[in-house]
């Protein structure tokens, strides 16, 4: 499978390394040439030596998307640090280039939910964190004193 990832920060580079190690073809696109270094963290060889591709450019620019291989992509991940950018480039990948699998990272839970209802596959790390924190509080909340059942009412003797 050929995977194009736009945004090569902590998330994008980690997903890229994982997908490459699983044998997929992976192309990354990022505005910052220095983000290439994140791709090679923990690798025995260079990113390109292992078959990865890296393109410097903006995900909102058609030329950059084409240079990164969007026309051949089986999967597209929008993981820049901006919700607006991720939403727009995910829609471009879906509608203009008809990439079969398109996933957008959207930090705003309300926006992520709305775009999900519109047919865009979204991942919302903020929602995941909220759910995990709420669950951790519920699981770790101390019981009320004298209440074996945790409901605040002591059993009658």
Secondary structure, DSSP 4 states (H G I P E B T S, - for coil): -EEEEE--SHHHHHHHHHHHHTT-EEEEEES-GGGHHHHTTT-SS-TTTTT-EEEES-TT-HHHHHHHTGGG-SEEEE-SS-HHHHHHHHHIIIIIS--SEEEEE-S-HHHHHHHHHTT-EEE-HHHHHHHHHHHHHHHHPPPPTT-TTSSS-PPP-
